[in-house]
Amino acid sequence: MQRQGKAKTPRRPGHKKTSNTEKDPVGVYCRIRPLGADDEECCVEMISNTTIQLHPPDGLKANRNGDFKETQYSFKKVFGIQTTQKELFEDVAKPLIEDLIQCKNGLLFTYGVTGSGKTFTMTGSPGQGGLLPRSLDMLFNSISPYQAKRYVFKPDDKNGLEIQSQVDALLERQKRENMQSVPKTPVSRQKADPEFADMISPEQACKYDSVDEDSSYSVFVSYIEIYNNYIYDLLEDAPFDPIRPKTPQSKILREDQNHNMYVAGCVEVEVKSTEEAFEVFWKGQKKRRIANTQLNRESSRSHSVFIVKLAQAPLDADGDHILQDKNQVNVSQLCLVDLAGSERTSRTRAEGNRLREAGNINQSLMTLRTCIEVLRENQMCGTNKMVPYRDSKVTHLFKNYFDGEGKVRMIVCVNPKADDYDETMLVMRFAEMTQEVEVARPVDRAIYALPAGRRHRNQAFKEELSRRLEERGGPSNPDDPELMNQLIDSLPALPACELLDATDDQTLPRLVEVLERRHRIRQMMTKQFSKAAITLKSMLQDFDSNFSAKENFIHDQRGKLGEKDKVISSQKTELERLENKSKTLEYKIDILQKTTNIYEEDKRSLQQELETREQRLHRELSERKRMEQRMQGMVADTKHKWEKECERRVNAKQLEMQNQLWVKDEKLKQLKAIVTESSSGSAGGGPTERPDKPQRPSREKDRPATQKRSASPSPMPTAPPVHQRHRRSHSTGGEKWVDHTPSTNLELDTVMQPIIPNAIKVSAPSEKALAKCHKYVLTHQELASDGEIHTKLIKGDVFKTRGGGQAVQFTDIETLKQECPTASSSRKRRSGSGTDDQENRVPAASSSHVYQKRRKP
């Protein structure tokens, strides 16, 4: 029986982002904090408003050669030690608040070494408010006239917001007020918490003017921390148990329907003023984990994230109430992140929990660097590597921002003291790499199609109605009861209506007459009111048309102004680019000038060397000519000497041959005499006396002739003289040889063969084989005049050329000669007289190999 396969859960399709080709690089800024003491050594110098330079401290060598190496790093803007918190806010955080009001997300985080001023930059101190309080202050200053009533917007616990009616919101407010869990908004700044009362002075307050007046706004804040890679809610009210205190419950990350990451179960508090937001922030700040280390008295042991969420919904057509449509609610958020500083345990001397905290902090920052590196590689090289967002809660929470859900800004805080030089170098490299990452520009969200100016028209109508009522002497509020009483009193008074008699015929007619008069007055008032309403309506319509025309004109002017601003900004950007390009070209020109000087010096030295070698070459040529002339003289002398010697030997040989012929003639004469005597004796017929036999010349007689023949000089040896000192062959060394044996050579079956150890045998020489060896030998065969094969071993040394190739310089030649004894004896017999005299026979030479060596000059 076949088992049925288990059905799999279908995979959810990925989120398709809108195609947006416009991208902006991550804005990276640098802030330098002042030194703690005047006598401390400084290793950071501000070169310009966009460049800083790092100097290695005394006693530290920056490279292997032992030379000091200074490095420069560029940022979007550099803030020196004299920069105020307001100037920093104007350049970095203010554009993010403007984008937040325009329904765009933003991420701002501080990064740096522990003790570099990150928390001060984000939070600030009394009198020097940081980026967070100034951002909240600007937000509420901009939207305070257009805020919705409390609890009109309600979180749905799924990273979204719901809209409640006015009645439901009122019931919710009454319920919360009865529970007394909602903090009261302070009436004025003077009654605020003293911790934040003097954070921002009134003259430093700022606002955004381009706020949509036809929308209602509401602000929600939440405050979390990431401690040891766990997320904790700092605004959660956990029940306090002094007997069994409970550890705070960690939160988890979830993904909403728009594929944005959020912290599930996180408390979101609706705030209506800057002071109330400060109070909520301070409540969570007291719960944040800090500790005392060797480098910082109040070192942050966790990453804190303060999330500001702005809800925005359009008004209805009358401009009086919020449109009850959840799809028209736009939610934007700004995350203000204070990252914990990277630190080395060798400097902090952390132990126990502090050591574990430092390890988790460094690990999360390392994951952030890895994600930035992968993003940069994917964008620059066109790869599609997976970014490891999930390796850390910090990167997993903010992955949507790097995928194009909002602007990203980073402030690199630097402590210029020399002790932090190594950590500062790592921070600078990470900042330089982050600037090369581009984030997709957020798309503007669609606006609900309702006529503009609804709130203003509704407010103008109410003001005009109040003014008209005041002109008529009535109260400004049409719903006021006193207005109704005045209208009733203005009508004719009713007469006495008491009937005393049934036959009374005056009271009722009088009452009817008064009622008719009041009725006519009411009709007249109604007509006047209708006429006035029509007139007011026409006036309002004229006012609306004029107002819309002026609004269109202002909109056109603002559009033109925006275009001019874009042109100016583009020109500024182009000017900065050209300045940077000019600096780069100047730097390249300096490098090229230095390179040219170096090349000119090399050219002069090479010319001098060339002249020296030419002089040496001329000397060698002249020396060679002298040697050639000398050798020609020696050759002529030797030739003349050998000609004389050959003539002498020929004469001696002729004399020897004549002697041999004379000896043979004598023998023939003696033989003839013997034959003649024997024939004459036999013819006489009797014994006759035998004549004396001619006496053969004794050897003593022949010895002078022999001595005369041997007196001729013996032929000179043909082989060159062998050195008396024993010289061993070069081929027997331990060096490596290239044995070049052409394929046309014949195999000789001789006993003695040229065998070279450690040799690479090739049929044609190659540069690869020559590069591996030190010696070279060529086996060459040629046919001699006597018909025998002579083998020559031409040897040389291998050396490298200046161009990187290989060359061979020949040193000497070994000749291998083979002789046949039968051929030599037959040739000698043919050259002789044919007699078998053993004394005159030349003994045959045995087969041997003659090694002849000649050095090449």
QUIDASUL-V67358 format. One record per backbone hydrogen bond with DSSP energy under -0.5 kcal/mol. CO is the residue of the C=O (numbers start at 1). NH is the residue of the N-H. Records with the same first field share a line. If there is no record, write none. Layout:
BEGIN
CO=NH, NH
END
This chain:
BEGIN
15=17
18=20
22=441
24=439
26=28
27=29, 410
28=76, 77
29=412
30=79
31=33, 414
33=416
37=40
41=418
43=55
45=47, 53
49=78
50=75
51=47, 48
52=73
53=45
54=71
57=60
59=61
60=62
63=66
67=62, 63
71=54
73=52
77=30
78=80
79=32
80=83
84=88
85=89
86=90
87=91
88=92
89=94
93=97
94=98
95=99
96=100
97=101
98=102
99=104
100=103
105=407
106=335
107=409
108=337
109=411
110=339
111=413
112=342
113=116
117=121
118=122
119=123, 124
121=131
122=132
123=130
125=128
128=125
130=134
131=135
132=136
133=137
134=138
135=139
136=140
137=141
138=142
139=143
140=144
143=146
144=147
146=217
149=152
152=164
154=162
160=156
162=154
165=169
166=170
167=171
168=172
169=173
170=174
171=175
172=176
173=177
174=178
175=179
176=180, 181
181=183
188=191
189=192
193=196, 197
194=198
196=199
198=127
199=129
201=204
202=205
207=209
209=211
211=213
212=215
214=315
216=313
217=148
218=311
219=271
220=309
221=269
222=307
223=234, 235
224=305
225=227, 232
226=303
227=230
230=227
231=251
232=225, 234
233=236
236=238
239=241
240=242
251=231
252=264
254=262
256=259
260=256
262=254, 264
263=266
267=269
269=221, 271
271=219
273=277
274=278
275=279
276=280
277=281
278=282
279=283
280=284
281=285
282=286
284=287, 288
285=288
288=290
289=301
291=293, 299
296=293, 299
299=291
302=304
303=226
304=338
305=224, 307
306=308, 336
307=222, 309
308=334
309=220, 311
310=332
311=218
312=330
313=216
314=323
316=319
321=316
323=325
325=328
326=329
328=330
330=312, 332
332=310
333=106
334=308, 336
335=108, 337
336=306
337=110, 339
338=304
342=114
344=347, 348
345=349
348=294
351=354
352=356
353=357
354=358
355=359
356=360
357=361
358=362
359=363
360=364
361=365
362=366
363=367
364=368
365=369
366=370
367=371
368=372
369=373
370=374
371=375
372=376
373=377
374=378
375=379
376=380
377=381, 383
378=382
387=389
388=391
389=392
392=396
393=397
394=398
396=399
398=401, 402
399=403
400=405
401=404, 406
405=105
407=107
408=27
409=109
410=29, 412
411=111, 413
412=31
413=113
414=33, 416
416=43
417=420
418=421
420=424
421=425
422=426
423=427
424=428
425=429
426=430
427=431
428=432
429=433
430=434
431=435
433=436
434=437
437=26
439=24
448=450
453=457
454=458
455=459
456=460
457=461
458=462
459=463
460=464
461=465
462=466
463=467
464=468
465=469
466=470
467=471
468=472
469=474
470=473
476=478
477=480
480=483, 484
481=485
482=486
483=487
484=488
485=489
486=490
487=491
488=491
498=500
501=504
503=505
506=510
507=511
508=512
509=513
510=514
511=515
512=516
513=517
514=518
515=519
516=520
517=521
518=522
519=523
520=524
521=525
522=526
523=527
524=528
525=529
526=530
527=531
528=532
529=533
530=534
531=535
532=536
533=537
534=538
535=539
536=540
537=541
538=542
539=543
540=544
541=545
542=546
543=547
544=548
545=549
546=550
547=551
548=552
549=553
550=554
551=555
552=556
553=557
554=558
555=559
556=560
557=561
558=562
559=563
560=564
561=565
562=566
563=567
564=568
565=569
566=570
567=571
568=572
569=573
570=574
571=575
572=576
573=577
574=578
575=579
576=580
577=581
578=582
579=583
580=584
581=585
582=586
583=587
584=588
585=589
586=590
587=591
588=592
589=593
590=594
591=595
592=596
593=597
594=598
595=599
596=600
597=601
598=602
599=603
600=604
601=605
602=606
603=607
604=608
605=609
606=610
607=611
608=612
609=613
610=614
611=615
612=616
613=617
614=618
615=619
616=620
617=621
618=622
619=623
620=624
621=625
622=626
623=627
624=628
625=629
626=630
627=631
628=632
629=633
630=634
631=635
632=636
633=637
634=638
635=639
636=640
637=641
638=642
639=643
640=644
641=645
642=646
643=647
644=648
645=649
646=650
647=651
648=652
649=653
650=654
651=655
652=656
653=657
654=658
655=659
656=660
657=661
658=662
659=663
660=664
661=665
662=666
663=667
664=668
665=669
666=670
667=671
668=672
669=673
670=674
671=675
672=676
673=677
674=678
675=679
676=680
677=681
678=682
679=683
680=684
681=685
686=688
698=702
699=703
700=704
701=705
702=706
703=707
704=708
705=709
706=710
707=711
709=712
729=732
730=733
736=774, 775
737=739, 760
738=740, 777
739=741, 762
740=742, 779
742=745
746=748
748=750
751=753
753=755
754=756
755=757
758=737
759=761
760=739
762=741
766=770
767=771
768=772
769=772
770=773
774=798
775=738
776=796
777=740
778=780, 794
779=742
780=792
782=784, 790
784=787
788=784, 790
789=818
790=782
791=816
792=780, 794
793=795, 814
794=778
795=811, 812
796=776
797=809
799=807
801=804
805=801
807=799
808=810
809=797
811=856
812=795
813=854
814=793
815=817, 852
816=791
819=821
820=824
821=825
822=826
823=827
824=828
825=829
826=830
827=831
828=832
836=838
837=841
841=843
849=851
850=852
851=853
852=815
854=813
END
